[in-house]
Amino acid sequence: MKPVINEFFPGLEKIPWISLGSYPTRVEKLEKMGEARGFTDLYIKRDDRSSPVYGGNKVRKLEYMLADAQKKGKRTLITLGGAGSNQVLATGIFGHELGFKVTGIMMDQANAKYVRKNLLLDKYYDIKLVYTKDTLSEILSFAGEYIGSMLNGGKPYFVTAGASSPIGNMGFVNAGFELKKQIENGECPEPDYIIAACGSIGTSAGLQLGCILAGLKTKIVAVRVAYPWLVTKWRMKRMIGDIIKLMKKYDSTVPSVDVSEEELILLGDYLGEDYAAFTDLGCQCVDDMRELEDIELEHTYTGKALGGGLDWLKKQGKSNSTILFWNTYNSVDLSEKAATIDYKTLPKKFHKYFTEPVQEETWKG
Ligand SMILES: Cc1ncc(COP(=O)(O)O)c(C=O)c1O
C-alpha cells in the first residue's frame, strides 16, 4: 500500500518509497493499564507490528530511506548507533533483504540483555560491526569506513543515526495521516496526546507535523531518552522545518507550518543517569505492561516513554484526556535466529557485552 499522504499531496508520489511494512497498524485500548494508572482513555498504536519480519518505528523511516538509496544506485549502507541499536539491526534486516551490504558503527553503551540479542542478530543478518568507545572514535571510524567503501566500488548511503533525516521522517508524517484515517473510520478516538520515545527525534517531529497537516488537534508528548545536548526543542523545530522544505520541493500545495518551540512538548526528566541506563519508573512500566496487557516493552525507549509520559500527564491533570501510546519497539520474536549465533564469532571488542554483567530489569518496588 502506498503512503496515505500521497492521496492528499499527489506530488509526493515522486519521493522514493518502497513497501516494507503492513499498515495501518492497529490501535487498541489499554484497559487494564489505564485503570492501574488512573487514566480513562489510554490506547496503544501497535507499530511494534509494523512488519511481520521486524516491527518498530524504523520500518516507516526505512521505507523512504532505502528506496532513496536504491534510486541513487547505492550498494552499501553505513549507519550508526549504540552497541544494542534497534536501528542498526532494522537497517541490516531490510538492507539485507534488498541486497545492500550494511556496516554499523556501534558506540559503547550500558550493557543489557537486549544488547546481546541485537548483536547476535546483527551477525545473523551479516552486518559488518565496528566498535567505537566514544564520539570521536565514532567519527573517525565512520570516515574510515566511508572512504574504504568508496575505494571498493562507490559511495555508500548514509543511514543517519536513528534513521532520522527529512526523507526518513516522512514515514511519520505519513503515520499522522494513517491515524487520521483510522479516526475517520471509527477505529479509535482522536487523541489529545500521543506519547512517544524521543531519541534521534524524527519519530516525534514527523508525527507532530503529520498531525498538524492532517488537521488533528493531537499534541506529541516526546519523552527524551538520550542526551540533553542532542535532544532539544530547537532541533525538533528545525527537523519539522526540514521535512516541510522537502515536501514543498515535491508538491507546492503543501502548506507552510510554523511551530514554535513553546508549542512542542519535550520531557527531559525521565532519562535517568544515561542513555540506556534503566530507571525504576521505566522498569515498573515494562513489568506492568507485561503483566496487565501481555505487551513487551523494553527499558531504553518505550518503558521510559510510557512511564514518563503518563507520570507527566497525571501531574498536568490530564487523567481524562484521550492518550495514545505509540509503541515504537519491535515485537517479532527473533530469539531462535539469535540462538544460532555464537558470540565469539563477533569482533573481539563486542565480547565484553557477553561476559560482563547486564543491568537488572525487574523493578523491586
Ligand atoms: C524502540 C525505539 N523506540 C524509539 C526510538 C526513538 O525514535 P527516534 O530516534 O525517531 O526519536 C528508537 C530509536 O532510536 C527505538 O529503537
Ligand as a Chemical Component Dictionary entry (heavy atoms), coordinates in Angstrom:
data_LIG
# 
_chem_comp.id                   LIG 
_chem_comp.type                 NON-POLYMER 
_chem_comp.pdbx_formal_charge   0 
_chem_comp.three_letter_code    LIG 
# 
loop_
_chem_comp_atom.comp_id 
_chem_comp_atom.atom_id 
_chem_comp_atom.alt_atom_id 
_chem_comp_atom.type_symbol 
_chem_comp_atom.charge 
_chem_comp_atom.model_Cartn_x 
_chem_comp_atom.model_Cartn_y 
_chem_comp_atom.model_Cartn_z 
_chem_comp_atom.pdbx_ordinal 
LIG C1 C1 C 0 12.439 1.147 20.179 1  
LIG C2 C2 C 0 12.727 2.554 19.841 2  
LIG N1 N1 N 0 11.833 3.497 20.175 3  
LIG C3 C3 C 0 12.054 4.800 19.916 4  
LIG C4 C4 C 0 13.205 5.208 19.284 5  
LIG C5 C5 C 0 13.427 6.680 19.091 6  
LIG O1 O1 O 0 12.890 7.173 17.921 7  
LIG P1 P1 P 0 13.576 8.445 17.272 8  
LIG O2 O2 O 0 15.006 8.097 17.123 9  
LIG O3 O3 O 0 12.877 8.651 15.997 10 
LIG O4 O4 O 0 13.381 9.582 18.232 11 
LIG C6 C6 C 0 14.162 4.247 18.882 12 
LIG C7 C7 C 0 15.404 4.554 18.156 13 
LIG O5 O5 O 0 16.127 5.398 18.161 14 
LIG C8 C8 C 0 13.925 2.896 19.188 15 
LIG O6 O6 O 0 14.812 1.940 18.871 16 
# 
loop_
_chem_comp_bond.comp_id 
_chem_comp_bond.atom_id_1 
_chem_comp_bond.atom_id_2 
_chem_comp_bond.value_order 
_chem_comp_bond.pdbx_ordinal 
LIG C1 C2 SING 1  
LIG C2 N1 SING 2  
LIG C2 C8 DOUB 3  
LIG N1 C3 DOUB 4  
LIG C3 C4 SING 5  
LIG C4 C5 SING 6  
LIG C4 C6 DOUB 7  
LIG C5 O1 SING 8  
LIG O1 P1 SING 9  
LIG P1 O2 DOUB 10 
LIG P1 O3 SING 11 
LIG P1 O4 SING 12 
LIG C6 C7 SING 13 
LIG C6 C8 SING 14 
LIG C7 O5 DOUB 15 
LIG C8 O6 SING 16 
# 
